[in-house]
Amino acid sequence: MPISDPSSHPSPHPYSPTYPYPNSRPSPYSQTRKEPNPGRRTVSSSSAGAVAAAVGALALTVLVPQGTAVATISGDGGDRIGLLRPGGGAYVAEGRLTSDPVRQTEGAKQLTLAGDRVGVLLGDGTAQVKEGGLGAGWQPVRGEVKQLALTGTRTGVLLANGEAYVREGDGPWTLESTKVKELDLAGDRIGMIRGDGAAYVKDGPLDAPWIKMADNVTGLGLAGDRVGIHNGAGDAYVKEGALSEPWTIQHRNTLQLELSGDRLAMVNDKGEAFVKEGALHADWVKVSAHVTQIALSGRRIGILDGEGRARVKEGAMQARWVVVAEGVRELVMS
């Protein structure tokens, strides 16, 4: 299904009133900083040692498969677990943590889950989506894709040329922006990081105006009414509510930040994984070490270690881990 001519969808001007990124370094981490209001919405630390740098490099390898943009791996409380293997095999398990994964396809470089939808990006840049049971047939979405994003009935594609498109259901594609390097979807919010590192989010219809979030952003996450970012220095921030709300700093030396429901998760430059639950100023709880990736979905927490072992726990943060698979490159949750 071809995307309509971009010239029929003028590129939006994403420079709505700017809320500068809080670039000072307050302490403690839970302190909230308000940004100046001029008129009215995965990187290792340079100080890390050799071991931390190695962990950081491995984490980036897991999270950013060659030829793709950073993609959403956390879910919204679903019971599906996706596994992407080093050779491109994509598998999804459904239901209990002990359920057997079902092979979806081979030759995949990205796997994404949303509700009962499964999306894959193949090595040749072809994006496909299926809906319903895990045995449903694939529907082609688009070629020349760098990243695929799903939420609800919305489908988003980031093309190799930096153009980002989103559509509702089987409706027409809307060109959201150009020069994009990451695209995120959650509910009726759309987020992006542009090539210059500036992050923007819009709320509502596909043609809603963009609101600038911050500069120097290396990671962006959306969940409900929360927006999370981390910058080139490894500082992680989250805001909640309206897009104009102030940022709350969450942690330093952050390689990865994930959001789902009222939980936040992060992996630091030592490979330690932490999760917090409830308010943004809640305490972090360490859930594991030697972690290269973490994912959240409702009451589930999933981690991937340097040996490719994927483990998931459900319920309280102190619940026991269940090994769901080995030989995994990326863990995805619905």
KEKE-3310 file (N, C-alpha, C; in steps of 0.2 Angstrom, whole numbers, plus 5000, padded with zeros to 4 digits):
npx = (5004:5005:5013:5006:5010:5023:5023:5010:5007:5011:5027:5026:5029:5040:5042:5036:5032:5046:5053:5066:5079:5082:5098:5106:5113:5105:5104:5096:5092:5078:5074:5063:5064:5059:5056:5062:5050:5046:5035:5022:5025:5103:5116:5133:5142:5155:5164:5164:5171:5182:5175:5162:5160:5161:5150:5140:5143:5138:5125:5120:5122:5112:5100:5100:5098:5108:5105:5093:5082:5081:5069:5053:5051:5045:5028:5010:5004:5000:5000:5009:5025:5039:5053:5068:5080:5098:5100:5089:5077:5061:5050:5035:5028:5013:5002:5004:5020:5028:5024:5026:5036:5031:5035:5037:5043:5057:5073:5071:5074:5069:5056:5040:5027:5009:4995:4985:4992:5006:5021:5034:5050:5059:5074:5076:5070:5057:5041:5029:5013:5003:4987:4977:4977:4992:4995:4990:4989:5002:5002:5007:5015:5024:5038:5056:5059:5065:5061:5048:5033:5020:5004:4988:4976:4985:4998:5015:5028:5046:5055:5069:5074:5072:5059:5044:5029:5012:4997:4980:4972:4966:4968:4973:4990:4999:5011:5022:5034:5051:5068:5070:5075:5071:5055:5041:5026:5012:4996:4986:4997:5012:5029:5045:5063:5073:5086:5095:5095:5085:5070:5052:5035:5018:5000:4985:4975:4982:4987:4990:4999:5017:5026:5040:5051:5065:5082:5097:5094:5095:5087:5070:5054:5037:5022:5006:5001:5014:5031:5047:5064:5082:5098:5113:5123:5119:5109:5093:5076:5059:5042:5025:5008:5002:5010:5017:5022:5034:5050:5056:5070:5077:5088:5106:5119:5113:5109:5098:5081:5065:5046:5031:5014:5013:5026:5043:5059:5076:5093:5109:5126:5134:5128:5117:5101:5086:5070:5056:5040:5025:5024:5034:5044:5047:5056:5070:5072:5083:5084:5091:5108:5122:5115:5109:5098:5082:5064:5047:5030:5015:5012:5023:5041:5055:5071:5087:5102:5120:5123:5113:5102:5085:5074:5059:5048:5033:5021:5025:5040:5049:5046:5050:5062:5058:5065:5063:5068:5083:5098:5094:5093:5085:5073:5055:5040:5022)
npy = (4994:5010:5025:5041:5055:5065:5078:5082:5083:5095:5097:5098:5112:5110:5119:5124:5134:5134:5123:5124:5112:5105:5109:5110:5101:5095:5089:5079:5064:5064:5077:5090:5100:5116:5122:5137:5147:5154:5160:5155:5107:5032:5031:5029:5035:5048:5046:5033:5018:5005:4992:4997:5004:4993:4986:4996:4997:4984:4985:4995:4988:4978:4986:4993:4987:4984:4996:5000:5011:5017:5008:5006:4995:4992:4988:4990:4983:4971:4953:4947:4942:4946:4940:4942:4935:4932:4929:4934:4928:4929:4928:4925:4924:4920:4924:4915:4916:4905:4900:4893:4901:4906:4904:4918:4924:4924:4933:4945:4962:4970:4969:4972:4975:4978:4977:4966:4966:4962:4967:4967:4972:4968:4962:4968:4980:4980:4982:4974:4969:4960:4955:4950:4932:4923:4916:4922:4930:4939:4957:4968:4983:4994:4998:5002:5005:5011:5011:5004:5007:5004:5007:5005:5007:5014:5016:5018:5023:5025:5031:5027:5038:5048:5053:5053:5045:5043:5033:5031:5016:5009:5021:5036:5040:5051:5063:5066:5073:5077:5073:5064:5054:5045:5037:5037:5030:5031:5028:5042:5050:5056:5054:5061:5060:5072:5073:5082:5080:5086:5084:5080:5081:5077:5078:5071:5073:5067:5078:5087:5101:5101:5100:5106:5096:5095:5097:5089:5075:5058:5047:5043:5041:5036:5034:5033:5047:5051:5057:5052:5055:5054:5061:5065:5065:5056:5058:5056:5061:5063:5068:5072:5072:5086:5092:5103:5102:5102:5095:5080:5075:5059:5050:5048:5044:5035:5022:5017:5020:5016:5016:5012:5011:5015:5013:5015:5011:5008:5006:5007:5013:5003:4992:4989:4986:4995:4998:5008:5012:5020:5037:5050:5053:5042:5029:5021:5003:4991:4978:4969:4964:4965:4968:4970:4975:4981:4979:4984:4980:4984:4975:4967:4964:4963:4957:4957:4948:4949:4937:4933:4929:4929:4935:4936:4943:4944:4954:4959:4969:4961:4948:4932:4928:4922:4912:4915:4913:4908:4914:4926:4942:4953:4959:4961:4968:4967)
npz = (5000:4995:5001:5001:4990:4997:4994:4995:5008:5017:5025:5043:5053:5066:5077:5089:5104:5114:5126:5136:5138:5154:5159:5170:5184:5196:5213:5225:5214:5213:5213:5206:5192:5186:5169:5161:5154:5140:5134:5136:5126:5119:5129:5134:5149:5148:5158:5162:5166:5159:5160:5162:5150:5141:5144:5140:5127:5122:5126:5117:5106:5107:5108:5096:5082:5067:5054:5058:5067:5084:5093:5100:5114:5126:5133:5135:5146:5140:5137:5129:5123:5115:5105:5097:5088:5085:5072:5065:5067:5072:5086:5096:5111:5121:5134:5148:5157:5155:5143:5126:5114:5098:5082:5071:5059:5048:5046:5051:5057:5066:5078:5084:5096:5099:5108:5100:5089:5079:5073:5060:5054:5040:5033:5021:5022:5021:5029:5039:5045:5057:5063:5077:5080:5084:5073:5062:5045:5037:5033:5021:5024:5020:5010:5011:5024:5039:5053:5062:5070:5082:5089:5097:5085:5076:5065:5062:5052:5049:5037:5026:5021:5031:5032:5042:5044:5049:5051:5054:5057:5042:5035:5026:5024:5034:5033:5045:5049:5043:5041:5052:5066:5075:5079:5089:5096:5106:5112:5109:5107:5098:5096:5092:5088:5080:5067:5072:5086:5093:5102:5100:5104:5100:5103:5101:5086:5070:5063:5073:5081:5083:5099:5106:5116:5121:5119:5112:5114:5116:5118:5118:5126:5127:5137:5141:5149:5151:5147:5143:5143:5138:5138:5129:5139:5147:5157:5163:5161:5166:5162:5167:5163:5156:5141:5143:5156:5170:5170:5179:5186:5184:5184:5183:5172:5162:5152:5146:5146:5151:5150:5157:5160:5177:5180:5179:5171:5171:5164:5170:5167:5172:5169:5178:5183:5186:5194:5196:5205:5204:5210:5202:5209:5217:5225:5218:5214:5214:5202:5195:5189:5177:5165:5149:5142:5146:5148:5150:5154:5159:5174:5172:5171:5161:5156:5148:5147:5145:5139:5131:5137:5141:5153:5163:5175:5185:5193:5209:5212:5218:5214:5208:5194:5178:5166:5149:5137:5128:5119:5113:5105:5106:5117:5118:5123:5124)
capx = (5000:5010:5011:5004:5015:5024:5021:5003:5007:5017:5030:5024:5035:5039:5045:5031:5035:5052:5054:5073:5081:5086:5105:5110:5114:5103:5104:5096:5089:5071:5072:5060:5066:5054:5060:5060:5044:5047:5029:5016:5026:5107:5123:5137:5145:5162:5168:5164:5178:5182:5169:5155:5160:5160:5142:5137:5143:5134:5118:5118:5121:5106:5095:5100:5101:5111:5100:5086:5082:5079:5062:5049:5051:5040:5021:5005:5000:4998:5003:5014:5033:5043:5060:5072:5086:5103:5099:5083:5071:5056:5046:5031:5024:5007:4999:5009:5027:5030:5021:5031:5036:5028:5039:5033:5046:5064:5075:5068:5079:5065:5050:5036:5020:5005:4989:4985:4996:5013:5025:5041:5054:5063:5081:5076:5067:5049:5037:5023:5010:4998:4982:4973:4981:4999:4995:4987:4994:5005:4999:5012:5014:5028:5045:5061:5057:5070:5058:5041:5030:5013:5000:4981:4975:4989:5004:5020:5034:5051:5058:5076:5076:5071:5052:5040:5022:5008:4990:4975:4968:4968:4967:4979:4996:5000:5018:5023:5040:5056:5074:5068:5079:5067:5048:5037:5019:5008:4989:4986:5003:5017:5035:5051:5069:5075:5093:5099:5094:5079:5064:5046:5029:5011:4995:4978:4975:4988:4989:4991:5006:5022:5028:5047:5053:5071:5088:5103:5091:5097:5082:5063:5049:5030:5018:5000:5003:5021:5036:5053:5070:5088:5102:5120:5127:5116:5104:5086:5071:5052:5037:5019:5002:5002:5016:5021:5023:5041:5054:5058:5076:5076:5094:5112:5123:5108:5110:5091:5075:5058:5040:5024:5009:5016:5032:5049:5064:5082:5099:5114:5132:5137:5124:5113:5094:5082:5063:5052:5033:5021:5025:5040:5049:5048:5063:5072:5073:5088:5081:5096:5114:5124:5109:5110:5092:5076:5058:5041:5023:5010:5015:5029:5047:5059:5078:5091:5109:5125:5123:5107:5096:5079:5070:5053:5045:5026:5019:5029:5046:5053:5044:5055:5063:5057:5069:5058:5072:5090:5100:5090:5096:5081:5066:5050:5034:5016)
capy = (5000:5016:5031:5046:5059:5069:5085:5083:5084:5099:5095:5103:5116:5108:5123:5127:5137:5129:5123:5122:5106:5107:5107:5110:5095:5095:5083:5072:5063:5065:5084:5093:5107:5119:5125:5143:5147:5160:5163:5152:5100:5027:5033:5028:5041:5048:5045:5026:5014:5000:4987:5000:5005:4987:4985:5001:4995:4979:4987:4998:4983:4975:4990:4997:4983:4988:4998:5002:5016:5014:5006:5005:4988:4991:4988:4993:4979:4965:4947:4945:4943:4945:4938:4943:4931:4935:4927:4937:4924:4933:4924:4928:4920:4923:4921:4914:4917:4898:4898:4892:4906:4904:4908:4923:4925:4925:4938:4952:4966:4974:4966:4977:4972:4982:4974:4960:4967:4961:4970:4966:4975:4963:4965:4972:4987:4979:4982:4970:4969:4955:4957:4944:4927:4923:4912:4926:4931:4946:4962:4972:4990:4999:4997:5007:5007:5011:5009:5003:5009:5003:5008:5005:5007:5018:5013:5023:5021:5030:5029:5027:5045:5052:5055:5049:5044:5039:5033:5028:5011:5009:5027:5038:5041:5058:5065:5070:5077:5075:5073:5061:5048:5040:5039:5034:5031:5029:5031:5047:5054:5054:5058:5060:5064:5074:5072:5087:5078:5089:5079:5084:5077:5080:5075:5071:5071:5067:5085:5092:5104:5098:5104:5104:5094:5096:5096:5084:5069:5052:5042:5046:5036:5038:5030:5036:5054:5052:5057:5051:5057:5054:5065:5063:5065:5050:5061:5054:5065:5061:5073:5068:5076:5090:5092:5109:5101:5102:5089:5078:5071:5052:5046:5050:5038:5031:5019:5015:5022:5013:5018:5008:5013:5020:5011:5017:5006:5011:5002:5012:5012:4998:4986:4988:4988:4998:5000:5012:5012:5025:5044:5051:5054:5036:5026:5015:4997:4987:4971:4964:4966:4962:4968:4974:4978:4980:4981:4984:4980:4983:4972:4963:4967:4959:4959:4953:4949:4949:4930:4932:4925:4933:4933:4940:4942:4947:4956:4963:4969:4956:4942:4928:4928:4916:4912:4913:4910:4910:4915:4932:4948:4959:4957:4965:4966:4971)
capz = (5000:4994:5004:4996:4988:5002:4993:4996:5015:5019:5032:5048:5056:5073:5082:5094:5110:5116:5133:5135:5142:5161:5158:5176:5187:5203:5217:5223:5207:5212:5213:5201:5190:5181:5164:5159:5150:5136:5132:5138:5127:5124:5128:5140:5151:5146:5164:5163:5166:5154:5161:5160:5143:5137:5145:5137:5120:5121:5127:5111:5100:5107:5107:5090:5077:5062:5049:5061:5072:5091:5093:5107:5116:5131:5131:5139:5150:5137:5139:5124:5124:5108:5105:5091:5088:5081:5065:5062:5069:5077:5090:5101:5116:5123:5140:5154:5156:5153:5136:5121:5109:5091:5076:5066:5053:5048:5042:5054:5061:5071:5080:5088:5098:5102:5109:5097:5083:5078:5067:5059:5049:5037:5032:5015:5023:5021:5035:5039:5052:5057:5068:5079:5083:5081:5066:5057:5040:5037:5028:5019:5026:5016:5009:5012:5031:5044:5059:5062:5076:5082:5095:5095:5077:5073:5062:5060:5048:5048:5030:5026:5020:5037:5033:5046:5042:5053:5049:5058:5054:5035:5032:5022:5028:5035:5034:5051:5049:5039:5045:5059:5067:5079:5080:5095:5096:5112:5113:5104:5106:5094:5098:5087:5088:5074:5066:5076:5093:5096:5103:5100:5105:5098:5107:5098:5079:5067:5061:5079:5081:5087:5105:5107:5122:5123:5114:5114:5116:5113:5119:5119:5127:5129:5140:5144:5149:5153:5142:5146:5138:5141:5134:5128:5145:5151:5161:5162:5164:5164:5164:5168:5162:5150:5138:5146:5163:5171:5170:5185:5184:5187:5186:5179:5169:5160:5145:5143:5150:5148:5153:5155:5166:5183:5181:5175:5172:5168:5165:5170:5163:5175:5168:5183:5181:5192:5192:5201:5204:5207:5208:5198:5215:5221:5225:5213:5216:5209:5200:5192:5187:5171:5161:5142:5140:5151:5145:5154:5152:5165:5180:5170:5170:5157:5156:5144:5149:5140:5136:5127:5141:5142:5159:5164:5181:5184:5199:5213:5209:5221:5211:5205:5187:5174:5160:5144:5131:5127:5112:5111:5103:5108:5120:5116:5127:5122)
cpx = (5004:5008:5010:5010:5016:5022:5014:5001:5012:5020:5028:5030:5035:5042:5040:5035:5040:5052:5061:5074:5084:5093:5109:5110:5112:5104:5100:5092:5082:5069:5068:5062:5061:5059:5058:5055:5044:5041:5023:5016:5032:5114:5127:5141:5152:5167:5168:5170:5177:5176:5163:5155:5158:5152:5138:5137:5138:5127:5116:5118:5115:5100:5094:5102:5103:5105:5094:5087:5080:5071:5059:5049:5047:5033:5017:5001:4998:5002:5007:5021:5036:5050:5063:5078:5091:5103:5093:5077:5067:5051:5041:5028:5018:5004:5004:5016:5031:5028:5027:5031:5034:5032:5035:5036:5053:5067:5073:5074:5075:5058:5047:5029:5016:4998:4989:4988:5003:5016:5032:5044:5059:5070:5081:5072:5059:5046:5031:5020:5004:4993:4978:4978:4988:5000:4992:4992:4996:5002:5005:5010:5017:5035:5050:5060:5063:5068:5051:5038:5022:5010:4992:4980:4980:4995:5009:5026:5039:5055:5066:5079:5074:5064:5048:5033:5018:5001:4986:4971:4971:4968:4973:4984:4997:5008:5019:5029:5045:5062:5073:5073:5076:5060:5045:5030:5016:5002:4988:4991:5008:5023:5040:5057:5071:5083:5097:5099:5089:5073:5057:5040:5023:5006:4988:4979:4982:4991:4990:4998:5011:5024:5036:5048:5060:5076:5093:5100:5093:5092:5075:5058:5042:5026:5012:5002:5010:5026:5043:5059:5076:5093:5109:5124:5124:5111:5097:5081:5064:5047:5030:5013:5003:5009:5021:5023:5031:5044:5055:5064:5075:5083:5100:5115:5118:5109:5103:5086:5069:5052:5035:5020:5013:5023:5037:5055:5070:5088:5105:5121:5136:5133:5119:5106:5090:5075:5060:5045:5030:5023:5032:5046:5050:5055:5064:5074:5077:5085:5086:5103:5116:5118:5111:5104:5086:5070:5052:5035:5018:5014:5021:5035:5051:5066:5081:5098:5114:5126:5117:5101:5091:5075:5065:5050:5038:5024:5023:5036:5051:5051:5050:5056:5061:5061:5064:5062:5079:5092:5096:5094:5092:5075:5061:5044:5028:5012)
cpy = (5006:5021:5037:5051:5064:5076:5087:5084:5088:5097:5100:5107:5115:5112:5127:5130:5132:5129:5120:5116:5108:5105:5108:5103:5095:5089:5084:5071:5065:5072:5086:5099:5110:5122:5132:5143:5154:5163:5160:5149:5099:5027:5032:5035:5042:5046:5037:5023:5009:4995:4991:5002:4999:4985:4990:4999:4990:4981:4991:4993:4980:4979:4993:4992:4987:4989:5000:5008:5013:5013:5005:4997:4987:4991:4991:4988:4972:4959:4943:4946:4941:4944:4938:4940:4934:4934:4930:4933:4928:4928:4928:4923:4924:4920:4921:4915:4910:4896:4898:4898:4903:4908:4912:4924:4924:4931:4945:4955:4970:4970:4971:4974:4978:4979:4967:4960:4965:4964:4968:4970:4970:4967:4969:4979:4986:4978:4978:4970:4963:4957:4951:4939:4927:4920:4916:4928:4938:4950:4967:4980:4995:4996:5003:5010:5006:5009:5009:5004:5007:5005:5008:5003:5011:5014:5018:5020:5027:5027:5030:5034:5050:5055:5050:5050:5041:5039:5030:5022:5010:5015:5030:5040:5049:5059:5069:5075:5074:5075:5070:5055:5043:5042:5034:5035:5028:5032:5036:5052:5051:5058:5056:5063:5065:5073:5076:5085:5082:5084:5083:5079:5080:5076:5076:5069:5071:5073:5090:5095:5101:5103:5101:5102:5096:5095:5091:5078:5063:5046:5045:5040:5039:5033:5033:5044:5056:5052:5056:5052:5055:5057:5062:5062:5059:5052:5059:5058:5062:5067:5069:5073:5080:5091:5098:5108:5101:5095:5087:5073:5064:5049:5049:5043:5033:5029:5018:5017:5019:5015:5013:5009:5017:5017:5014:5012:5010:5006:5008:5009:5006:4991:4984:4990:4990:4999:5004:5012:5017:5032:5044:5051:5048:5034:5021:5009:4993:4980:4966:4968:4963:4962:4972:4977:4977:4982:4980:4983:4979:4981:4967:4967:4961:4961:4954:4954:4948:4942:4929:4929:4930:4931:4938:4938:4946:4948:4960:4963:4964:4949:4938:4928:4921:4916:4910:4911:4912:4911:4921:4938:4954:4956:4963:4963:4970:4975)
cpz = (5000:4998:4999:4995:4994:5001:4994:5004:5017:5025:5037:5051:5064:5078:5085:5099:5113:5124:5134:5140:5149:5160:5164:5179:5195:5207:5223:5216:5207:5212:5206:5199:5185:5176:5163:5154:5146:5134:5134:5145:5124:5123:5134:5142:5149:5152:5166:5162:5160:5154:5159:5153:5139:5138:5141:5129:5118:5121:5120:5106:5101:5105:5100:5084:5071:5056:5052:5066:5079:5091:5100:5108:5122:5129:5136:5143:5146:5139:5134:5125:5117:5109:5098:5092:5084:5074:5061:5063:5074:5079:5094:5105:5119:5129:5145:5152:5154:5146:5131:5116:5102:5086:5072:5059:5054:5045:5045:5057:5066:5072:5085:5090:5101:5102:5105:5090:5084:5072:5066:5053:5046:5035:5025:5015:5022:5027:5034:5045:5051:5063:5070:5082:5080:5075:5061:5051:5040:5031:5027:5021:5021:5015:5011:5019:5035:5051:5058:5069:5076:5089:5093:5088:5073:5071:5060:5057:5048:5042:5031:5024:5025:5037:5037:5044:5047:5050:5054:5054:5047:5031:5028:5027:5028:5036:5040:5052:5044:5044:5052:5060:5072:5080:5085:5094:5103:5113:5107:5104:5101:5096:5092:5090:5081:5073:5070:5084:5096:5096:5103:5101:5103:5102:5103:5091:5076:5064:5067:5078:5086:5093:5106:5115:5125:5117:5116:5117:5112:5113:5121:5121:5129:5132:5144:5144:5152:5147:5146:5141:5142:5136:5133:5134:5150:5157:5159:5165:5162:5166:5164:5167:5156:5147:5140:5153:5164:5171:5177:5183:5188:5189:5181:5176:5166:5153:5142:5148:5147:5153:5152:5162:5171:5184:5177:5176:5168:5169:5165:5167:5166:5173:5173:5181:5187:5189:5198:5200:5207:5205:5205:5203:5219:5221:5220:5217:5211:5208:5197:5191:5180:5165:5154:5140:5145:5147:5151:5151:5157:5171:5178:5169:5166:5156:5151:5146:5144:5136:5132:5131:5143:5148:5160:5171:5181:5191:5203:5210:5212:5219:5208:5197:5184:5168:5154:5138:5132:5120:5109:5110:5106:5111:5120:5120:5124:5127)
residu = (MET:PRO:ILE:SER:ASP:PRO:SER:SER:HIS:PRO:SER:PRO:HIS:PRO:TYR:SER:PRO:THR:TYR:PRO:TYR:PRO:ASN:SER:ARG:PRO:SER:PRO:TYR:SER:GLN:THR:ARG:LYS:GLU:PRO:ASN:PRO:GLY:ARG:ARG:THR:VAL:SER:SER:SER:SER:ALA:GLY:ALA:VAL:ALA:ALA:ALA:VAL:GLY:ALA:LEU:ALA:LEU:THR:VAL:LEU:VAL:PRO:GLN:GLY:THR:ALA:VAL:ALA:THR:ILE:SER:GLY:ASP:GLY:GLY:ASP:ARG:ILE:GLY:LEU:LEU:ARG:PRO:GLY:GLY:GLY:ALA:TYR:VAL:ALA:GLU:GLY:ARG:LEU:THR:SER:ASP:PRO:VAL:ARG:GLN:THR:GLU:GLY:ALA:LYS:GLN:LEU:THR:LEU:ALA:GLY:ASP:ARG:VAL:GLY:VAL:LEU:LEU:GLY:ASP:GLY:THR:ALA:GLN:VAL:LYS:GLU:GLY:GLY:LEU:GLY:ALA:GLY:TRP:GLN:PRO:VAL:ARG:GLY:GLU:VAL:LYS:GLN:LEU:ALA:LEU:THR:GLY:THR:ARG:THR:GLY:VAL:LEU:LEU:ALA:ASN:GLY:GLU:ALA:TYR:VAL:ARG:GLU:GLY:ASP:GLY:PRO:TRP:THR:LEU:GLU:SER:THR:LYS:VAL:LYS:GLU:LEU:ASP:LEU:ALA:GLY:ASP:ARG:ILE:GLY:MET:ILE:ARG:GLY:ASP:GLY:ALA:ALA:TYR:VAL:LYS:ASP:GLY:PRO:LEU:ASP:ALA:PRO:TRP:ILE:LYS:MET:ALA:ASP:ASN:VAL:THR:GLY:LEU:GLY:LEU:ALA:GLY:ASP:ARG:VAL:GLY:ILE:HIS:ASN:GLY:ALA:GLY:ASP:ALA:TYR:VAL:LYS:GLU:GLY:ALA:LEU:SER:GLU:PRO:TRP:THR:ILE:GLN:HIS:ARG:ASN:THR:LEU:GLN:LEU:GLU:LEU:SER:GLY:ASP:ARG:LEU:ALA:MET:VAL:ASN:ASP:LYS:GLY:GLU:ALA:PHE:VAL:LYS:GLU:GLY:ALA:LEU:HIS:ALA:ASP:TRP:VAL:LYS:VAL:SER:ALA:HIS:VAL:THR:GLN:ILE:ALA:LEU:SER:GLY:ARG:ARG:ILE:GLY:ILE:LEU:ASP:GLY:GLU:GLY:ARG:ALA:ARG:VAL:LYS:GLU:GLY:ALA:MET:GLN:ALA:ARG:TRP:VAL:VAL:VAL:ALA:GLU:GLY:VAL:ARG:GLU:LEU:VAL:MET:SER)
# end
